[in-house]
Amino acid sequence: MPGSGILDRDVLTFPPVDLALDAELAATVLTVPLVRDAHRLAGWTGARGVTAEHLLSEADAAAAATALGVDTRRLRLLWVVAVNGRLIELTKEGARPGPGVADPMEFWDGVVMDVLDRTDDPAGLTGSSVIDEHLTEILATMYSVRDGMSSATLASGILQAHEVGCAARAPELRRLRISLPTELADAMDLLSYCGLIEIAGDLVRLTPRGVWAVRRDLLREGHDAPSLREVAGLAELSAGELVAALLAGRASASAATLWLERRVPEEAARDLIKVAACGNAAQRGTADTILEELGPEAAPAVREALAEPMMWRYAAAWLGVRDLEAPALGGQDGAWVAVDTLAALLYLGDRVDSPAKLDILGEDLLTLVPEMGAVDHPDTMAVLELLGKHHPDVVVAKAARKTAMKARSALAGRQAP
């Protein structure tokens, strides 16, 4: 049976992190080897001519690399960081000292973006095309596992990601199993140089600066990556207040997880069910999505919901998925839940006629539409009219209009004297 999907978004949800204060982090930015060397490169460059591509000449680049004690790959990264961080200004006459960026954290954010952007450069960042390709995944994994990860675990994860995401074949995977440990060690050394990770024995983990920067990158990509400070207050809300905050976009899925962690499961379920049973379709769908995170310990409260006209189908599905005794659900029940799922869109502030939102039920919708007209749901006609006017599949839209017409005729017949 389809669920509501109200909180389902095309985003990843990460656990809340305890962020260091910006002032504390700012004081450490200049200690990052990459940042320190970018300043050294700016001082070494001074006022100097550059090529038509706004780079140091080959002779100057070789001299700078020797003076700074870095290889050519790191020198290229240093140049990008120094120029984008305004430590070096480029004019028609060449390079000259720049004013820098006043806000240390804004500068640090730019540094990390420069580092990550190098993975898309033909020259690469780490020297390993495979690690470059999966670097954002690697950092996101470290962000989730705050206690650190072993090199072997990281290597295994990269191999799996490369096999699944890039359809790597067996010969390539065999070569990678041999070469990846050395490539990974070099990459971790570079990321340590960049101030993103710290290495303790065989464990690698993000530095506090790294946590801050990776979180900023995740947020830019639209993912759910809250800080503990952001969600701590939300955990104290009532069930109704939490649902309202989620629907208004003031809270995220991770806030709901923390809310559940701070409550007895059965009591949390009972509070959510009250909201769902008395609320509209959007509130019901949101409450049901939160309920899905609870295990069998919440079963007594969910079983009580079998007596609620607007919730019993969700309760039956919840129990059945967990192999607990539950009433059987038929085709009409599936159509009712489909109406309820789509009706949630009617209560949201955003536009409800976008193809992506209306296609939430996928291929099942065409089968369900003819049955929707007969279900006892207060929003049936509104949902059918929405589909008939706005669904991108003309077959679904036509079926919805036809079903709506039949439902109106049936209702008129019942109301006739």
C-alpha positions in Angstrom: 0.0 0.0 0.0 1.4 3.4 -0.9 2.4 5.7 2.0 1.9 9.4 2.2 5.4 10.5 1.3 4.9 14.0 2.6 8.3 14.2 4.2 10.0 12.2 1.4 12.2 14.6 -0.6 15.1 14.0 -2.9 17.6 14.8 -0.2 19.8 13.0 2.2 19.3 13.4 5.9 22.4 13.5 8.1 22.6 13.3 11.9 22.7 16.5 13.9 26.3 17.6 14.6 27.7 19.6 17.5 29.4 22.5 15.7 32.3 24.4 17.3 31.6 28.2 17.5 32.6 30.2 14.4 35.0 32.3 16.5 36.8 29.2 17.7 37.1 27.8 14.2 38.2 31.1 12.7 41.1 31.2 15.0 42.4 27.9 13.5 42.0 28.7 9.8 45.4 30.3 9.5 47.0 27.1 11.0 45.8 25.0 8.1 48.9 24.0 6.0 47.1 24.7 2.7 46.1 28.2 3.9 49.5 28.9 5.4 51.2 27.9 2.1 48.6 30.0 0.1 49.8 33.0 2.1 53.4 32.1 1.5 52.7 31.8 -2.3 51.1 35.2 -2.3 54.1 36.6 -0.5 56.5 34.9 -2.9 54.6 36.1 -6.0 54.3 39.7 -5.0 54.0 41.8 -8.2 54.8 39.5 -11.1 53.8 38.9 -14.7 51.5 35.9 -15.5 50.6 34.0 -18.6 47.6 34.7 -20.8 45.8 32.0 -18.7 46.5 34.1 -15.6 49.0 31.5 -14.3 52.6 31.6 -13.2 55.0 30.9 -16.1 56.6 27.5 -16.1 59.9 28.9 -14.7 58.1 30.8 -12.0 55.9 27.8 -11.1 59.0 25.6 -10.8 60.7 28.2 -8.6 57.7 28.7 -6.4 57.2 24.9 -5.9 60.9 24.6 -4.9 60.7 27.6 -2.5 57.5 26.3 -0.9 58.5 22.7 -0.9 55.4 21.4 -2.7 54.8 19.4 -5.8 53.2 20.9 -9.0 49.7 19.5 -8.2 49.6 21.2 -4.8 51.1 24.4 -6.3 48.1 24.5 -8.7 45.7 24.2 -5.8 47.6 26.9 -3.9 47.4 29.3 -6.8 43.6 28.7 -7.1 43.1 29.2 -3.3 45.3 32.3 -3.3 43.6 33.9 -6.3 40.0 33.1 -5.3 40.7 34.0 -1.7 42.0 37.4 -2.9 45.4 36.9 -1.5 46.6 37.5 -5.0 44.9 39.9 -7.4 45.2 39.5 -11.1 45.2 42.6 -13.3 46.1 43.3 -16.9 49.6 44.0 -15.8 49.9 40.7 -13.9 49.7 39.5 -10.3 49.9 41.7 -7.3 49.2 41.3 -3.5 45.4 41.3 -2.7 43.4 42.4 0.3 42.2 38.9 1.2 38.8 38.1 2.6 37.8 39.9 5.8 35.7 37.1 7.3 37.9 34.1 8.1 35.0 31.6 7.8 33.9 33.0 4.5 37.5 32.6 3.4 37.6 29.0 4.7 34.3 28.1 3.0 35.8 29.4 -0.3 39.0 27.4 0.3 37.0 24.1 0.7 34.9 24.9 -2.4 38.2 25.4 -4.3 39.5 22.1 -3.0 36.3 20.1 -4.0 36.1 21.8 -7.3 39.5 20.5 -8.3 38.0 17.0 -8.5 36.2 18.1 -11.7 39.4 19.5 -13.1 41.2 17.5 -15.8 44.3 17.5 -13.6 42.3 16.2 -10.6 42.8 16.8 -6.9 44.2 13.6 -5.3 45.9 11.9 -8.2 43.3 9.2 -8.1 40.4 9.6 -10.6 38.3 7.1 -8.6 38.8 8.9 -5.3 38.2 12.2 -6.9 35.0 10.9 -8.4 33.7 9.7 -4.9 35.3 12.4 -2.7 32.0 14.1 -1.8 30.6 10.7 -0.8 33.7 10.0 1.3 33.5 13.3 3.1 29.7 12.9 3.6 30.3 9.4 5.1 33.0 10.8 7.5 30.5 13.5 8.4 28.0 10.9 9.4 30.5 8.7 11.3 32.0 11.3 13.7 34.2 8.9 15.7 36.3 8.1 12.7 36.7 5.4 10.1 39.5 3.0 9.3 41.3 3.1 6.0 40.1 -0.4 5.2 36.5 0.6 5.8 36.9 3.7 3.6 38.5 1.6 0.8 35.7 -0.9 1.0 33.1 1.8 0.7 34.8 3.4 -2.3 35.0 0.0 -4.1 31.3 -0.6 -3.4 30.3 2.9 -4.5 32.4 2.6 -7.7 31.0 -0.9 -8.5 27.3 0.2 -8.0 27.5 3.9 -9.1 29.9 3.5 -12.0 29.1 0.0 -13.1 32.8 -1.0 -12.7 33.6 -4.4 -14.1 35.6 -7.2 -12.3 39.0 -6.5 -14.0 38.9 -2.8 -12.9 37.8 -3.7 -9.4 40.7 -6.2 -9.1 43.1 -3.5 -10.1 41.6 -1.1 -7.7 41.8 -3.5 -4.8 45.6 -3.5 -5.3 46.1 0.2 -6.0 43.5 1.8 -3.8 45.2 1.5 -0.4 48.2 3.5 -1.6 46.0 6.0 -3.5 43.8 6.4 -0.5 46.7 7.1 1.8 48.0 9.8 -0.5 44.5 11.3 -0.7 44.1 11.3 3.1 47.5 13.0 3.4 46.3 15.7 1.0 43.0 16.2 2.8 44.9 16.5 6.0 47.1 19.1 4.4 43.9 20.9 3.4 42.7 21.0 7.0 39.6 18.8 6.4 40.6 15.6 8.2 42.9 14.4 10.9 44.6 11.1 11.0 45.0 9.2 14.3 46.7 5.8 13.7 44.5 4.0 11.2 41.5 6.1 11.9 40.6 9.2 9.9 37.9 11.7 10.8 36.9 15.2 9.9 38.4 18.1 11.9 36.0 20.5 13.5 36.8 22.9 10.6 36.0 20.0 8.2 32.7 19.3 9.9 31.7 22.9 9.5 32.8 23.0 5.8 31.3 19.7 4.8 28.0 20.7 6.4 28.0 24.0 4.4 28.6 22.0 1.2 25.7 19.6 2.1 23.4 22.5 2.8 24.3 24.1 -0.5 23.3 20.8 -2.2 19.9 21.0 -0.5 20.5 18.1 2.0 19.2 18.0 5.6 22.3 18.6 7.8 21.2 20.3 11.0 23.3 21.3 14.0 22.4 20.1 17.4 21.6 23.7 18.4 19.1 23.9 15.6 17.2 20.8 16.5 17.5 20.9 20.3 14.5 23.3 20.7 12.4 21.4 18.2 12.8 18.2 20.3 10.7 19.9 23.1 7.7 20.6 20.8 4.4 18.8 21.2 3.4 16.4 18.5 1.1 18.9 16.9 3.8 21.6 17.0 6.3 19.3 15.5 4.0 18.4 12.6 3.3 22.0 12.0 7.0 22.9 12.0 7.7 20.1 9.5 5.0 21.2 7.2 6.1 24.9 7.4 9.7 23.9 6.6 10.9 25.1 10.1 12.0 21.6 11.0 13.6 18.7 9.1 13.4 14.9 9.2 16.4 14.8 11.6 14.5 16.9 14.0 11.7 14.4 14.0 14.2 11.6 14.7 15.6 13.5 17.7 12.0 14.2 18.9 11.3 10.4 18.9 14.6 9.6 20.6 13.6 11.8 23.6 10.2 10.1 24.1 8.8 6.7 25.1 7.8 5.1 21.8 4.2 4.2 22.8 3.5 7.7 24.1 5.1 9.3 21.0 2.9 7.2 18.8 -0.2 8.0 20.7 0.5 11.7 20.5 1.2 11.5 16.7 -2.0 9.5 16.1 -4.1 12.1 17.8 -2.8 14.7 15.4 -3.3 12.4 12.4 -6.8 11.3 13.4 -8.1 14.9 13.8 -6.0 16.7 11.3 -6.1 17.2 7.5 -4.4 15.0 5.0 -1.1 16.9 5.1 -0.9 16.6 8.9 -1.9 12.9 8.7 0.7 12.1 6.1 3.4 13.9 8.1 2.5 12.2 11.3 2.4 8.8 9.6 5.9 9.4 8.1 7.2 10.0 11.7 5.4 6.9 13.0 7.2 4.8 10.4 10.5 5.4 12.3 9.1 3.6 15.4 9.4 -0.1 16.0 7.1 -2.8 17.5 7.4 -1.2 21.0 4.8 1.4 19.8 2.4 -1.3 18.7 -0.2 -0.9 21.5 -0.8 2.7 20.6 -0.9 2.0 16.9 -3.4 -0.8 17.5 -5.7 1.7 19.3 -5.6 3.7 16.0 -7.5 0.9 14.3 -10.6 2.5 15.8 -9.9 5.8 14.1 -11.8 6.3 10.8 -9.1 8.4 9.3 -6.1 6.4 10.6 -7.1 2.8 10.7 -5.7 2.0 7.3 -2.3 3.5 8.1 -2.3 1.6 11.4 -3.1 -1.7 9.7 -0.3 -1.1 7.2 2.1 -0.2 10.0 1.3 -3.4 11.9 1.4 -5.6 8.8 4.8 -4.4 7.7 6.2 -5.4 11.2 4.6 -8.9 10.9 2.1 -8.0 13.7 -1.6 -9.1 13.6 -3.5 -6.6 11.6 -6.8 -6.3 9.6 -6.5 -7.1 5.9 -6.6 -4.2 3.5 -8.4 -4.4 0.2 -8.4 -2.5 -3.1 -10.8 0.2 -1.9 -8.4 0.8 1.0 -5.5 1.4 -1.4 -7.6 3.9 -3.3 -8.5 5.7 -0.1 -4.9 6.0 0.9 -4.1 7.2 -2.6 -6.7 10.0 -2.3 -5.3 10.9 1.2 -1.8 11.0 -0.2 -2.7 13.3 -3.0 -5.1 15.4 -0.8 -2.1 16.3 1.3 -0.9 18.5 -1.6 -4.1 20.6 -1.3 -3.1 21.7 2.2 0.5 22.6 1.5 1.5 26.2 0.7 3.5 25.4 -2.4 2.0 25.0 -5.8 0.3 21.6 -6.1 0.2 21.3 -9.9 3.8 20.4 -10.5 4.3 17.1 -12.4 6.8 15.7 -9.8 4.3 16.2 -7.0 1.3 14.8 -8.8 3.3 11.8 -9.9 4.0 10.8 -6.3 2.2 7.4 -6.7 3.9 6.5 -10.0 2.5 3.9 -12.2 0.0 2.7 -9.6 -2.1 5.9 -10.1 -3.7 4.9 -13.3 -5.1 1.7 -11.7 -6.2 3.5 -8.6 -8.0 6.5 -10.2 -11.2 4.6 -11.3 -11.6 3.3 -7.7 -11.1 6.7 -6.1 -14.6 8.0 -6.9 -16.2 5.4 -4.7 -14.1 5.9 -1.6 -15.5 7.7 1.4 -12.9 10.5 1.8 -13.8 14.2 2.3 -11.2 15.3 -0.4 -12.1 12.8 -3.1 -13.6 15.3 -5.6 -10.9 17.9 -5.0 -8.2 15.3 -5.7 -9.9 14.0 -8.9 -10.3 17.6 -10.1 -6.7 18.3 -9.4 -5.5 15.3 -11.3 -7.9 16.0 -14.2 -6.6 19.6 -14.6 -2.9 19.2 -13.9 -1.6 15.6 -14.1 1.1 15.5 -16.9 0.0 12.1 -18.2 -3.0 12.7 -20.4 -4.3 9.2 -19.8 -4.4 9.7 -16.0 -5.9 13.2 -16.4 -8.7 11.8 -18.7 -9.4 8.9 -16.3 -9.6 11.4 -13.3 -12.1 13.6 -15.2 -14.2 10.6 -16.1 -14.2 9.2 -12.5 -15.1 12.7 -11.2 -18.0 12.9 -13.6 -19.3 9.5 -12.5 -18.9 10.4 -8.8 -20.8 13.6 -9.3 -23.6 11.8 -11.0 -23.8 9.1 -8.3 -23.9 11.8 -5.6 -26.7 13.7 -7.5 -28.6 10.4 -7.8 -28.4 9.8 -4.0 -29.5 13.4 -3.3 -32.5 13.3 -5.6 -36.0 13.0 -3.9 
